[in-house]
Amino acid sequence: MAKFTIIVLDSVGVGELPDAADFGDTGTNTLKHVDEFMGGLKIPNLKRLGLFHIQDTGLAAEGKAQGCYGKAAEAGKAKDTTNGHFEIAGLTVKTPFKVFGESFPPRIIEELERRIGTKVIGNFPASGTEIIKELGDEHVKTGYPIVYLSADSLMQIAMHESVIPLEEQYEICRKARALLTGDDTVSRVICRPFTGTAGHYYRTENRKDFSVDPPGRTILDLLSEKGKEVIGVGKIEDIFNRRGLTKIDHTKNNREGIEATLSYLEEGFDGLLFVNLVDFDMLYGHRNDPRGYGEALEYFDRFIPEMISLMDEEDILLITADHGCDPTTPGTDHTREYIPIVVYGKALRQGADLGVRETFSDIGATAAEYFGYTFPTGTSFLKEISKEKA
């Protein structure tokens, strides 16, 4: 059984892209700024594999890397989870999904209210934790769902679990998803359940994303059609709308995602294990919490030796991200950054510099070639990391 594992450290960007200014993200560098805030991240295993060896990140490397390393630019003009993951899987979305800016127009809000049978409140850009502080009491009193926006292609809907039961919350979001199509297509509608009392509201882990189908073919489709296992851990299920997956493990946080990864590596599989670890983005990036972000990186780092010990000789572990979300910047939105590529395998070269890749799709092309297939997008770097090239 051949195992190729991709772990997405959600939002762990490694420096601004050349067009970052177009997105208002000049000077952003998630990993470097978290490292500076922490006075030096204690992530010896990621460093040993080559994370700090990646060129032009402003991070100081020590010694020779035991893995291969590089970074990738996003070919699509976006900085969100959906586009990032689609591109990793070999699909660049050429026409960005709709971003509504300051509010959804009356035609959308009024139709949403008609479909769900109640008014909504909010309809302005906000941090998810702040908007429930601001509108939580009104929501509890009226039962009206809270709709809000961000700089990404999203509609987010926050509802109290004691006011609107979870299944009803999910149905409201399904109706919103069905509405936001055609020229109004957003990448995701996100259900943001919360609980607590006035002044003490907090979001639960029952979040659910309602995504669009990938508007093209991905390596998930290729591998599943070829009879390979394609296991989605975390919100991979939501991002790809279940398409191309043969097994789904909807873990809710980093701890559960890491435990699931270890379990699959131990029991074995023949195919792709695609993991998203969401806490970096959801709990710390969007909440401008660099300390929590740093501690989450240090927590993940502790499990890398165990992951490696469960790998067979031919297996590959690839650690990356999907965009940035610099918690040291004034805003709370994603940031337009390069993503890291750190690759390890017992049969691979050590210290191979993959340079700067032109698209995230190089990751998908590499995974496809690993299993003996070609994919029409991206440039595989499998030969660059193979020992035969040493």
N, C-alpha and C positions, 0 to 999 in steps of 0.2 A: 504493500500500500504506500502510495506517494502522498505526502501531506505538504500543502502549500498554505501557510497561515498569513493572513494580512490583518494586522491590528492597527486600527485607526485611533490614535490619541486625539480625540475630537477637539480641534482648534489649536493644536500645538504648532503654530507657524514658526518659521525661522527667518523672518525678515521681510521687509516690504518688497513687493513686486515693482518693476519699473513704472507701471501705471497706477501705483497706489494713490497718487495725488488725485486722480480722477474719482476715487472712491472716498476721498477725505481721510486717507490713512497714511499720510506721510510720516515717516519716522517710526512706524510700528515694528515691533520685533518681539513676539510673545515669549519665546524661550529665553532670549537674552535678558529681557527686562524682568522676567520672573527670577532668573538666576541672580541678577543684580540685587533684587529686592531681598532675596533669601540670604544674601551674603555668600553665595556659592551653593548651588544645589547639590545635595548628597545623593547623587545618582551614579554610583561607580559602575554599574553594569551597562547602562546606556552609554556612558562615556567610553567604556572599554570596547563596546561594539562599534563606536565611531560617531556618535551623535554630535560631539563637539568638534570633530574633524571636518565637518561640512564647511565648505569654503564661504568666506564673506558673511559669516553669521555674527562675528564679534565675540565668539566664544573661544577660550584657550584650550587646545587639546594637549594631551600628554601621551608620549609614547606612540607605538604603532597600534592602529585599530585592529581588533580581532574580527571585525565584520567588514562589510562594504558599505559605502556611504555616499550620499549625494543629496540633491534637492531638486524639486520640480516646480515649474511655473504652471499656472492654470491657463490653458488655452481659451476656455470660455470666459466671457466677460461677467463674472459673478464672484461671490465670496460666501456662498451659503452651503449648507450641508448637502442638499440634494444634488446640486451641480457638481460639487466636489466629489461625492461618492460615485456619481454617474461617470465622471471623467476617469477616476481611478479604475473603474470597470470597463473603460474603453469607449465611452460614449461622451463626446463633447456636445453640449447643447449650444448650438450656434445662435439661436434667438433666445435671449434671456427670458425667464418667466417674468410675469408682470409684477412690478413693484408699485404700490399705490401711493406711497409718500406720506402725506399728512392725514389722510382719511380715505375711507371707502366712500364712493359717491352715493347719493340718496337712492339711485336705482338699484344698487346692490343691497344696501342696508334694508330698504323697504321690502324687497323681494325675500331677503333672508327672514325678516320678521314675519312675513306672510307664510313662508314655508314651515317655520318652527312654531308659529302660533303665539308668539309673545314679542314684546319689544326687547331691544338690546340697549345697553349703555356703553359709554366709552367712545370707541371709534377714533382714537388718536394714538400716536406712537408713545410707547412707554416700556419701561422695564417691567417684567412680569411680577417681580416682588413688590415694586412700588405701586403698581396699579391696583393690586388687591388691598393695599393699605388705604389707597385713595377712594376706591369704589366698593370695597368689600361690604361695608355696612349697608350701602344702598342696594347692593345685590341681594344680601340676606333679607332685607325688608321687602323688596319687590319681587325677587325671583328672576329678575332680568339678567340674562347672561352678559358678561363683560367682554366686549370685542376690542382688540387692540392690535397695533401694527408695530413693525420694526423696519429697519433699513433693508431687510431682506424680503424676498418674495413669499410672504406669509400672511395668513389670517390666524390670529391666536384668540382662543375663547376660554376665559377663566370662569369656573363655576364651583360653588361650594358643594362638597359631597353630601352634606346634610340637607341642602336645599334642593338640589337636582341630583338624583341617583346617577351613579357612574354610567350605567347602560343608556340612560336618557341623555346624558352629556355626550356620549359617543354618537348617538343618533343625531343630535343637533349638529355635530361636526360633520357627520356624513352628508347631511343636507347642505351644509355650507360648501363642502367639497364638490357636490353635484352642481352647485350654483356657479362656482368659480372655474369656468371652463371657457373654451374659445379664446377670444381676445382678452378675457379676464382671468386666464389661467395663472394661478399662483402655484409655486412648487409644493407647498404644504399648507394644510389647515391643522393646527395643533390644539388639541384639547389639553387645557391646563387646570386640572382639578386642584382645589385647595380645601383646607379645613381650618379649624381654630375659631377663636372668638374675637370680638372687636378689639383692635389694637394688637392682636396676637395671631393674625392669619398667617398660614404658611402653606406652601405648595406640597402636595403629596407626590409619591412616586408612580401614580396612576396615569401619568401623561400618556397620550396616544397621538401619533402623527398619522394624518391622512394625506398621502402623497399622490402624485400623478404617476401613471405608468411611465417607465422610461420610454422616451420618444424615438427609440431605435434599439439596436441590438447591443448587448453587453456580453462580457465573458461569462457572466452567470448563466445566460441563455446557452452559450456555446458549450460550457462544461456539463451542464445538466442534460442537454440533448445528447452528449457523447457518453452518458451513463456515469459520469463522475458525481460524487457527493458534493453538494454546495450548501454549506451550513452557515446560516446567518445568526449571529449572536448580537444581542442588544437591539438597537433600533434599525438594523439592516433590513429587517422585515418591512418596517414602515417606509423606509427610504425607497426601496425598490417595489413597493406595493406587492410584496411576496413573489414577484416574477423571477424565475430562474433559480429559486431556492428549493432544495429537496428536504431540508430540515430547518426548523425555526426554533430558536431559543431566545425568547424575548426577556432578557435580563434587564433590570431597571437601574442599575448603578455599576460603578467600576468594580466593586467587590464581587458582585454576582457575575459580571462579565469575565473577570479574571478567573474565578472559580470554574466557570463553564469552559473557558479556554483550556485550562489545565486538565479538566475532565475529558474533553474531546481528544487532546493530545495523548492522554494516557490510554484511552480505550481504542484509539486508532480510527482512521477514516481514509478513504481513497478519493482525494479531491481537494476542494478549497474550503478553508475555514475563514470566514470574513467576519471580523469582530469590530464593533464600535464601542468605545469606552466614553460615555457621554459626560461624566462629571466635570471634566476639565472645562468644558464649554458651559454647560447648564448651571452648575453650582458656583463656578469661580470666575470664568471669563466674563460672562454677562453681568456678574454681580461685583465686578471690579475688586476681586479678592485675590491679590497675588500670593498671599501667604497660603491660603487654602489650595490655590493652584499648584504652588511649589510642593506642598505636602502631599498632594495627590500624585504628582510625578515621582516623588520619593517612595510612596507606597507601591506604585506600579513597578518601580525599579527592583524592589526586593524579590519579585516573583520571576524575574528573567532567568536566573540560574535554574529554577525548577522547570521552566518551560524548555530550556535547552536540554536538560537532562532527559526529557520525555521525547526528544526528537530522534528519529532514526537517521542513519547515515546520509540518506538522500533528501531528507526533508529541508524545507526552507521556511524561515521566519522573517517576515518583512514588517517593519514598524514605520508608520507614516502618520499623516494627518489629512484633513480635508479643507482647511482654511486656517486663518488665525483668529484670535479673539483676545487681543492684548489687554490684560486686566489693569495695566498701569495707565491707560489712556483715559481721557475724560468721558468718552462715550461708552455705551454698553453693547454696541453691535459688533458683529464679526469684522475682521480686518483682512485686507487684501495682501496676502503674504505667500511666499514660497512655502512648500511643505517639505519636511525631511523625508529622506529615504534611508533607512538603516536595514541592511540585509545580513542574515547570518545562516549558515548551514555548515555542518561538519565537513562536507565535501566541497565547500566553496573556498575561494581565495580569502586571504586576510589583507585588509588595508587597501582594497581597490577603491579608487575615487571615481565615482560615476558622474562627477561634474554637475552641471546644471542641465536638467532635462527640459525640453520645450513644452511638455504636456504631462499631466498626471497619468495619461493613458499609457505611458511607458510601463507603468506598473502592471496594468492589465495585459499588455502584450507579452511581458515577461512571464506572467503566470500561465498564459496560454501556451507559450513555447515550452515551458517546463513540462507540460503534459503532452507535448508533441503536436500542438496545433498552432496555426497562425491566426492572427486577428488583424483586420484591415486598418486599424488605427493604432497609433503609438509605435515606438521603436523598442523592441525587447533589448534588455541589457543582460540577458542570461549568459551570453558568451563572455561578457566583460567580468562577470563574477565567478565564472567557472575556472577551476584550477588549471585546465588545459591552456589557458591564456597566460598563466604566470610565467 
